Amino acid sequence: MAEQNILNGNQKQLEQIIGDIKEHNVKKDRLEKLAESVKDISKELDNARKEKQNEMDSKIKASTDAICDGYDKSINADKDKIKAVSAARDKAKMAGVKERINAETASLRAQNEDLADQINEAFIHENISKVFNSQLFISVFNPKKLLDYVIDIAIILILYVAVPVALFLLPMIPQWILLVYCMVITLVSIVVIKCIFRKVVLKHAETIMAAQNTRIQITDNKKRIKKIEKNIRKDKNEDMYGLESFDSDINALHDDIARIEEEKSSALEEFEKNTKADIISEINERYADKITNMENELNKKKKEYDELDDLVKKQRIYISSNYEAYLGKEFINVDKLSELNSIMKSDSADTIAQALAVYNNRH
């Protein structure tokens, strides 16, 4: 222990002060190294714990994926079979629908063929060209339906409006061309219409009219056929198509998928109850010694650090109260105190205060 006033102390007391400060410096260095050691061990311990948790998560996920993979392959295989059976069912249904349409429209189609044959036979018998049974001829000479009138008006507009206007607007065509066109088209129209009307329409009026009425009947039959086809395609009743075997296979596959899903759930539940715990236990056991040793080492270092830290604080308080208060902060330095000790050894001073005076005179 230092005297109450260390300035009156002798060389022995100065050497004690130097020894105390050296010891304090050693303790501080040791405290810094302990702090680094605690930090390093804490980091290693955290890494070991993370490594253990990552291994657990990875192994549990791999095991879960392995369980699911086997069942999922079976489920996907059944789903592919369902798609194949459904495609075959659709194909069979379409064939059945087509067959039903053919069956339910057979009489109308046969009637249309018969009516068309009647028209052909009548025209052949009276030596009338098939041209006069066309839509264009009917539209021009005896329109009855909306389509006939539309075609008739369109022909008139093209011949007597569109072409003349085009000839009139095109700058490279002389005006006399337009005049010639109008004269020719008018003359040709009159001559052709008169000839056809006199030699065909008047001569075979009854046959042409009958053919036109027959064509209307054929058109009506086609509309009925389309309506029947539409109703058949919209019909939700599939009993007549013989699709029971397909439906049975599809239902069996769905049942198989439900069974596999249930087995999968049971396997995962079993894994959660037993296997998962075994995996965790095995990994914990492998890491137990390593982590326990690190925890013990960390606790040991922390305890040593806390004890040394408390000692360093006490030393610092002691040095500050007993040495620094008299010598000043700048002299709490081993090198300067050693120089004071050299002064006292050389008999230049008997007390620390005198040594300070000599030191200050030199500097």
SULRAKA-V285899 format. One record per residue. N is the residue number from 0. PHI is phi as a letter, one per 40 degrees, with the letter a starting at -180 (none if undefined). D_LAST is the distance of its C-alpha to the last C-alpha in Angstrom with 1 decimal. Layout:
n-><N | N>
phi-><PHI | PHI>
d_last-><D_LAST | D_LAST>
This chain:
n-><0 | 1 | 2 | 3 | 4 | 5 | 6 | 7 | 8 | 9 | 10 | 11 | 12 | 13 | 14 | 15 | 16 | 17 | 18 | 19 | 20 | 21 | 22 | 23 | 24 | 25 | 26 | 27 | 28 | 29 | 30 | 31 | 32 | 33 | 34 | 35 | 36 | 37 | 38 | 39 | 40 | 41 | 42 | 43 | 44 | 45 | 46 | 47 | 48 | 49 | 50 | 51 | 52 | 53 | 54 | 55 | 56 | 57 | 58 | 59 | 60 | 61 | 62 | 63 | 64 | 65 | 66 | 67 | 68 | 69 | 70 | 71 | 72 | 73 | 74 | 75 | 76 | 77 | 78 | 79 | 80 | 81 | 82 | 83 | 84 | 85 | 86 | 87 | 88 | 89 | 90 | 91 | 92 | 93 | 94 | 95 | 96 | 97 | 98 | 99 | 100 | 101 | 102 | 103 | 104 | 105 | 106 | 107 | 108 | 109 | 110 | 111 | 112 | 113 | 114 | 115 | 116 | 117 | 118 | 119 | 120 | 121 | 122 | 123 | 124 | 125 | 126 | 127 | 128 | 129 | 130 | 131 | 132 | 133 | 134 | 135 | 136 | 137 | 138 | 139 | 140 | 141 | 142 | 143 | 144 | 145 | 146 | 147 | 148 | 149 | 150 | 151 | 152 | 153 | 154 | 155 | 156 | 157 | 158 | 159 | 160 | 161 | 162 | 163 | 164 | 165 | 166 | 167 | 168 | 169 | 170 | 171 | 172 | 173 | 174 | 175 | 176 | 177 | 178 | 179 | 180 | 181 | 182 | 183 | 184 | 185 | 186 | 187 | 188 | 189 | 190 | 191 | 192 | 193 | 194 | 195 | 196 | 197 | 198 | 199 | 200 | 201 | 202 | 203 | 204 | 205 | 206 | 207 | 208 | 209 | 210 | 211 | 212 | 213 | 214 | 215 | 216 | 217 | 218 | 219 | 220 | 221 | 222 | 223 | 224 | 225 | 226 | 227 | 228 | 229 | 230 | 231 | 232 | 233 | 234 | 235 | 236 | 237 | 238 | 239 | 240 | 241 | 242 | 243 | 244 | 245 | 246 | 247 | 248 | 249 | 250 | 251 | 252 | 253 | 254 | 255 | 256 | 257 | 258 | 259 | 260 | 261 | 262 | 263 | 264 | 265 | 266 | 267 | 268 | 269 | 270 | 271 | 272 | 273 | 274 | 275 | 276 | 277 | 278 | 279 | 280 | 281 | 282 | 283 | 284 | 285 | 286 | 287 | 288 | 289 | 290 | 291 | 292 | 293 | 294 | 295 | 296 | 297 | 298 | 299 | 300 | 301 | 302 | 303 | 304 | 305 | 306 | 307 | 308 | 309 | 310 | 311 | 312 | 313 | 314 | 315 | 316 | 317 | 318 | 319 | 320 | 321 | 322 | 323 | 324 | 325 | 326 | 327 | 328 | 329 | 330 | 331 | 332 | 333 | 334 | 335 | 336 | 337 | 338 | 339 | 340 | 341 | 342 | 343 | 344 | 345 | 346 | 347 | 348 | 349 | 350 | 351 | 352 | 353 | 354 | 355 | 356 | 357 | 358 | 359 | 360 | 361 | 362>
phi-><none | c | c | c | b | c | c | c | c | c | c | c | c | c | c | c | c | c | c | c | c | c | c | c | c | c | c | c | c | c | c | c | c | c | c | c | c | c | c | c | c | c | c | c | c | c | c | c | c | c | d | c | c | c | c | c | c | c | c | c | c | c | c | c | c | c | c | c | d | c | c | c | c | c | c | c | c | c | c | c | c | c | c | c | c | c | c | c | c | c | c | c | c | c | c | c | c | c | c | c | c | c | c | c | b | d | c | c | c | c | c | c | c | c | c | c | c | c | c | c | c | c | c | c | c | c | f | b | c | c | d | c | b | c | c | c | c | c | c | c | b | a | c | b | c | d | c | c | c | c | c | c | c | c | c | c | c | c | c | b | b | c | c | d | c | c | c | c | c | c | c | c | c | c | c | c | c | c | c | c | d | c | c | c | c | c | c | c | c | c | c | c | c | c | c | c | c | c | c | b | c | c | c | b | d | c | c | c | c | c | c | c | c | c | c | c | c | c | c | c | c | c | c | c | c | c | c | c | c | c | c | c | c | c | c | c | c | b | c | c | c | g | c | c | c | c | c | c | c | c | c | c | c | c | c | c | c | c | c | c | c | c | c | c | c | c | c | c | c | c | c | c | c | b | d | d | c | c | c | c | c | c | c | d | c | c | c | d | c | d | c | c | c | c | c | c | c | c | c | c | c | c | c | c | c | c | c | c | c | c | c | c | c | c | c | c | c | c | c | c | c | b | b | c | c | c | c | g | c | c | c | c | a | c | c | c | c | c | c | c | c | c | c | c | c | c | g | c | a | b | b | c | c | c | c | c | c | c | d | c | c | c | b>
d_last-><29.9 | 26.8 | 27.2 | 27.6 | 24.2 | 21.9 | 19.2 | 21.6 | 22.1 | 21.8 | 20.8 | 24.0 | 23.4 | 19.9 | 21.8 | 24.4 | 22.0 | 20.8 | 24.5 | 25.4 | 23.0 | 24.1 | 27.6 | 27.1 | 25.8 | 28.8 | 31.1 | 29.8 | 30.4 | 33.8 | 34.6 | 34.0 | 36.2 | 38.8 | 38.8 | 39.5 | 42.1 | 43.8 | 43.9 | 45.3 | 48.0 | 48.9 | 49.4 | 51.5 | 53.5 | 54.3 | 55.3 | 57.6 | 59.2 | 59.8 | 61.2 | 63.5 | 64.7 | 65.2 | 67.3 | 69.3 | 69.9 | 70.8 | 73.2 | 74.9 | 75.4 | 76.7 | 79.1 | 80.3 | 80.8 | 82.8 | 85.0 | 85.6 | 86.1 | 89.2 | 90.8 | 89.9 | 91.5 | 94.8 | 94.6 | 94.0 | 96.9 | 99.2 | 98.0 | 98.9 | 102.3 | 102.8 | 102.1 | 104.6 | 107.2 | 106.7 | 107.1 | 110.3 | 111.5 | 110.9 | 112.8 | 115.7 | 115.7 | 115.8 | 118.7 | 120.4 | 119.9 | 121.3 | 124.3 | 124.9 | 124.7 | 127.2 | 129.5 | 129.4 | 129.8 | 132.3 | 135.3 | 133.8 | 132.7 | 136.2 | 137.8 | 135.7 | 136.7 | 140.3 | 140.1 | 138.5 | 141.3 | 143.8 | 142.4 | 142.4 | 145.9 | 147.2 | 145.6 | 146.9 | 150.4 | 150.6 | 148.8 | 145.9 | 142.6 | 139.5 | 137.8 | 139.9 | 138.3 | 134.8 | 132.4 | 132.5 | 136.3 | 136.5 | 133.8 | 135.7 | 139.3 | 139.2 | 135.8 | 135.7 | 132.1 | 128.9 | 127.7 | 131.0 | 130.6 | 127.0 | 128.0 | 131.0 | 128.9 | 126.2 | 128.9 | 130.3 | 126.9 | 126.0 | 129.3 | 130.0 | 126.6 | 123.7 | 125.2 | 126.8 | 123.6 | 121.6 | 124.3 | 124.1 | 120.3 | 119.8 | 119.8 | 121.0 | 124.2 | 127.2 | 128.8 | 132.1 | 130.6 | 130.0 | 133.6 | 135.0 | 132.8 | 134.1 | 137.7 | 137.4 | 135.6 | 138.1 | 141.1 | 139.8 | 138.9 | 142.4 | 144.2 | 142.1 | 142.3 | 146.1 | 146.7 | 144.7 | 146.1 | 149.7 | 149.6 | 147.3 | 146.6 | 150.2 | 151.7 | 149.5 | 148.3 | 149.2 | 147.5 | 144.3 | 144.2 | 144.7 | 141.9 | 139.6 | 140.3 | 139.8 | 136.4 | 135.5 | 136.5 | 134.4 | 131.4 | 131.9 | 132.1 | 128.8 | 127.2 | 128.6 | 127.2 | 123.7 | 123.9 | 125.0 | 122.2 | 119.7 | 121.0 | 120.9 | 117.3 | 116.2 | 118.2 | 115.7 | 118.4 | 117.8 | 120.4 | 122.8 | 120.3 | 120.1 | 116.3 | 116.3 | 115.2 | 112.2 | 111.3 | 111.7 | 109.3 | 106.7 | 107.0 | 106.6 | 103.5 | 102.0 | 102.8 | 101.2 | 98.0 | 98.0 | 98.4 | 95.6 | 93.3 | 94.1 | 93.4 | 90.1 | 89.1 | 90.1 | 88.1 | 85.0 | 85.5 | 85.9 | 82.7 | 80.8 | 82.2 | 81.9 | 80.5 | 77.5 | 76.5 | 76.9 | 74.7 | 72.0 | 72.3 | 72.2 | 69.1 | 67.4 | 68.2 | 66.7 | 63.4 | 63.4 | 61.6 | 59.0 | 58.2 | 58.4 | 55.9 | 53.5 | 53.9 | 53.3 | 50.3 | 49.0 | 49.7 | 48.0 | 44.8 | 44.9 | 45.3 | 42.5 | 40.3 | 41.2 | 40.5 | 37.2 | 36.3 | 37.2 | 35.1 | 32.0 | 32.4 | 32.8 | 29.6 | 27.7 | 29.1 | 28.3 | 24.6 | 24.3 | 26.1 | 24.8 | 21.3 | 19.9 | 21.3 | 19.1 | 15.9 | 15.9 | 16.9 | 13.6 | 13.5 | 17.1 | 16.1 | 17.2 | 14.5 | 11.7 | 14.3 | 15.2 | 11.8 | 12.3 | 15.8 | 14.9 | 13.1 | 16.3 | 18.6 | 17.4 | 18.6 | 15.4 | 16.1 | 19.4 | 18.6 | 16.4 | 15.4 | 14.4 | 12.4 | 10.5 | 10.0 | 8.8 | 6.3 | 5.1 | 5.5 | 3.7 | 0.0>
